[in-house]
Amino acid sequence: MPTLTRYLGREVLVSTLVVFGGLLMLFAFFDVIYELRDVGTGTYGIGKALTYVALHLPARAYELFPVSALIGTLFAISQLVSNSEYTVMRVSGASLWQVGWAVLRVGIPLAIATFLAGEFIAPPSERLAQTLRASARGDVSSVVAQQFDSGFWFKQDLTFVNVRSVLADLSIVGVRIYEFDSDLRLARVRRAESGRFLQAGRWQLKNVNVTEIAGDSARQVTVPEEVWETVLRPSILTVYQVAPERLELGTLWDNIRVLSGNAQKTSRFEIAFWHKIFYPLAVLVMMVLALPFAHFQGRTGGVGVRIFTGTMLGLAFFLLGRLFSNLAVLNDWPPLFAAAFPIAVFVGIGVALLWWIERR
């Protein structure tokens, strides 16, 4: 039995890696074609476009791991079924659950690799890619973030902050700080030309114009530099460089903590946080789901049918996850439910089909 387990695991692993490599190259080719339309804008040449695509590959790899595991497992098991090797395994005493465990033994390292890629490789690589692209194209002084036409708005206690633009190096431009007193009357307005992060809780503002308001009078003064103490951190601003789904867990937690502390909506970041935790499990779920479908396709279709089946299943899983994430944001559903439900549905389908095949 250990020999059969190793053989089955090797076949699944090789097929998965081959499919993963093929999908990664295919999507990289599409990314290059997409970037060619911007070549020639500013200093964004073909070399920088290829560099951008290369830096974007870790994020692509993170997204493609579950689908690759599904198609690879589906193909490997289907080949064993069509060659009657799988029948020999079952006759030799291997149960369907033992076959499933042999597949999961391969899937566990792949799931760990998925988590590591999504947590430690993809986010910094994606930020570097976006910075390179913005700087090379010369987009409005390398602006990489603006939440509204008026810029990015942030609330802290009785202070409202407006940042017109966030640059590629996460420095800020066009800072306006409105401070209110306990009676909710405007007490001070600070306007700064730019600002850069010094350390935790401190930003250095340049060319600051301060307007003090007291009763019916106002006093205005201009200083070349001023230290601004705030809970705003660069990690809060990185969300406007990289989509929340591609950020690290620590950065997502920072956003949730700061926004919730200022009574602001955090559902999108909470969903992304839980999705990040559950996403590696999708590799295992897809591999389990491939087992019953490999039986169904063993004698009724060729390689094309198997790949098409796997692609459709992967697409359905991806779309269901996105659908529930968006619906949860709109309807204020529990973030944990929104992130876990699609995986739970596919786990239920996979286990039910395996039970039906075993009982048949």
N, C-alpha and C positions, 0 to 999 in steps of 0.2 A: 504493500500500500504506500509506503514512503516513496518508492520509485515512481509510482503512478502520480502521486501528488507533485513530485518535483517535475515530472515530464509535463503534466498539465499546466503547472505554474509557469514553466519556461515558455510553452507555446503561447499562453495568454500574454506574458510579459513582452515577448518579441513582437507579437501582433500589435499590441498597444503602442509600443515605442515606434514601430513603423508608421502606424496611422497617425500618431502624434507628430512625428517629423513631417509627414506629408501635409497634414493640415496646417502646421506652423509655416511651412514654406509657401503654401497656397495663400494664406492670409497675409504673409509678408509681401508677396507679389501684388496682391490687391492694394495693400497700403502704399507700396511704391507707386503704383499707377495713380492712386488718389493724390499723392503728394506732388506728382509731376505738374499738376495744374498750377502750383504755387512757385515752382522753380523759376527764378528770375526776379522774384519780388524781393527788393532790398538786396541783401547778400546771401539770400537763400538759394544756393546752387545745388547741383545734383549730389555733390559730396555730402552736404549737410542734410539733404533729404534722406539719403541712405543711412546716415548716422542717426537721424530721428527715428527711422523705421527700426533700426537695430536696437535703439534704446526702448522702443515701444514693444519689442518682442517679449520681454518677461511678463508684461500685462496680458499679452495675447496668450502666452503659454498657460498662465493661471486660468484664463477663461476656457481654454481648450482641453484641459486635463480630464474633466468628467466625460465629455463627448468622446475623446480619444479612448478612454477606458471602456466606454460602452461599445463603440464600433470594434475596437480591438478584441474584446472578449467575445462579442457576437461572432466575429469572423473566425476566431480560433476554435471556439466550441462547435460552430457549424461545420468547420472543416473536419474535426474529429468525428462528428456525427455522420457526415457524408462518406467518410472513409471507413466507417464501421469501427473505428478505434474506440469511440465512446461506448459502443455496445459491448465491446470486449471488457472495458473497464467496469461496466455495470454488472456483467456476468461474473467478473472476478470478485465481486463483493463490494464494490464501491457504491455507496448510497448517494442519492442526489444531494443530501446535506453535506456529505464528505467532499463531493465535487465542489459544492459552494464554498466550503471552508478552504479548499485548495486555491480557489480563485481569490478569496478574500485575503489569503496570506500574501498574495502579490499586490492586492489593492491597498493594504495598510501602509506599506512604504510609499506607494504613490500618493496616498492621501496626505501623509506627512510631508512629502516633497511639495505637494500643492499648497499646504499651509505655509511652509517656509518661503516658497516663492512669492506668495501673496502678501506675506508679512514683512520680509526683509529684503527682497530683491525688486519686486515690481514697483512699490511706491516711490523709492528714491530714484529709480530709473525713469519712471514716468514723469516725475517732477523735472528731472534733468532734461528729458526730451521736450517737455513743454517750454522750458526756459530757453533751450537752444533754438527752438522753432520761432518763439516770439522775438527773441533778440535778433535772429538772422533776418526775419521778415520786416523788422522795424515797425512793428504794430504800435503806433501811438506811444513812442518812447518806451517800447517793450512792455506795454501794459498787458498783464495776463489776467486781471480780474476786475470786473465791475458787476455788482449784483443788480443795480438799478441804473437808470440813466443818470441819476444824481450821485451814484457811487455806492459804497458799502456802508450800511448803517449798523451801529452797535450800541447797546444800552448797558449801563452799569450803574446800579442804584438810581440816583437822581441825575445822572449824567448821560447825555445822548451824544454820540460821536458819529460824524460823517467823514468817511475817507473817500475822496474822489476816485483814486486809482491805486492799485497795488502793482508794483513793478515786478519784473522777473526775479530780482534778488530779494523779494519780500520786503523791500522798503516801501514806504507809503507816501503818497503825494496828495496835496490839497486836503489837509486835516482841519476839521472844524469841530470844536468841543463846546457843547452847550451844557452849562451847569446850573441846576435849579436848587433853590433853598427848600427848607422843610414845608413851606407854604406853597410850593410848586410855582414860585415866581423866578423868572430868569435872573440869575445873579452874576454870571460871568460867561463871556464868549471868548474862546481862544481860536485864532486862525493861524495855522502853520503852513509854510510852503512845502515842507517834507519832513519825514521822520525815519529813524532807523532804530532797530532793536538793540538795546545795550545788554540787558540781562533780565532775569525773571522779574516781571512787574515794572520794568522801566524802559521807556523809549526816549530818545533824544530828538527833540523837535527843533527845526531850524527856521529862522526868520518868523518869529512868533509875534502876532499882534493880539494884545490882550485888552478886552473891553470890560471894565468893572461897572456894574449897574447897581446903584443904591438909591432907592426911592425914585425921585424925578430927575436925578443926575446920573451922568455916566462919565467915566474916566478911561482914557485910552493910552496905552503904552506899548512900545515895540522893543523886543529884545532879540538879539541874534540867535540865542540858543536857550532852550529850557528843557528840563527833564520832566517827563510826563509819567506818573505812576498809574498803572492800570492793570487789570487782569488779562487784557488783550495780549495774545502771544502769537508768534509766527505760525505755530501749529494751527491756530484758528483760521489763519488766512490761506493755508495750503489747500483747504477745501475748494477754493476758487481756482486753483491750478489743476487739481486732480479730482475726479468724481469721488464722492464719499465711498463708493463700493471698492475703490482702488487704494484707499488710505490704510495706514496701519491701525491696529486696534488702539494703541496708545493715543494717536492723534484723534481718532473718533471719540474716545473717552474724554479727551480734553474739551472737544466741542460740546459734547453732551453736558459735561459738568458746568462749563461756563454759561452756556445758553440756559440751562435749567435754573442756574443760580440767579439769572436775570429774568426769570419768568417768560422765556421765549420758547417757541416750539422746537422740539428736538426729535420728532418722530422719524424724520428721514435719516438722521444719524444713528438713532437707536436701531432702526431696521438694518442699516448697513453694518452696524456692529454685530448684531446677531447673525446676519447673513454671512459675515466673515468667519464666524465661529463654525457655522453649520456647513459652509460650502465644501470643505475638504471631505466631509461625509458623503457628498454627492458622488465622489469617485467610487466609493463602495456600493452605494445604491445603484448606480448605473451598471456596475459589474454583475450585481445580483439580478438586476432586471434583464440583463442580456441572456442569462441561462435559459429561461423558458422560451424566449423568442428564438434562440438557436435551435431548439427542438422543433419548433413550428416550421422553420425555414429549411430544415435539413434536407428534405427531399422535394420541396415544392418550389425552389428557386435557386438561382446561382448567386455568385458573389455580388452582382449588382443589386439583387433584391435584398440581400443581407445588409449591404451598406446603406441602401435607401431606408430600410426599416430602422437601422440604428440612428441614422441622421434625423429621421422624423421623431423618434423618441427623444433624442437629445434636444431637438428644437422645441418639442412640446414641454420638456422640463424647463428649458431656459425661458420660454414665453410665460409659463405658469408662474415662475418665480418673479419675473418682472411685473406681471399683472397684479399679483398679490402685494408686491412692494408699493406700487402706485395706488392701488385701492386702499391700502392701509394708511398711506399719507393723507388721502382725500377723506377717508371716513374715520380717522383716528382709531383704527384697530390696534390691538396690542402688538407691539413690534415683534415680540417673541413668536406669537402665532403667525404673523406674516412671513417670518423667515423660516419657520419650521414646517408649516403646513405643506408646501409643495414637496418637500423631501419625505414627509410622512405619507403623503398620497402615493408616491412612487414606491416607497418601501412596502406599503400595503399591497399594491398591485403585484410587485415582484414576489412577495411571500405567498400571496394567494395563488398565483400561477404555479409556483414551485410545489405548493401543497396539492394542487389539482393534478399536476403531472405525476407526482409521487403516488397519488391515490388511483390514478387511471389504470 
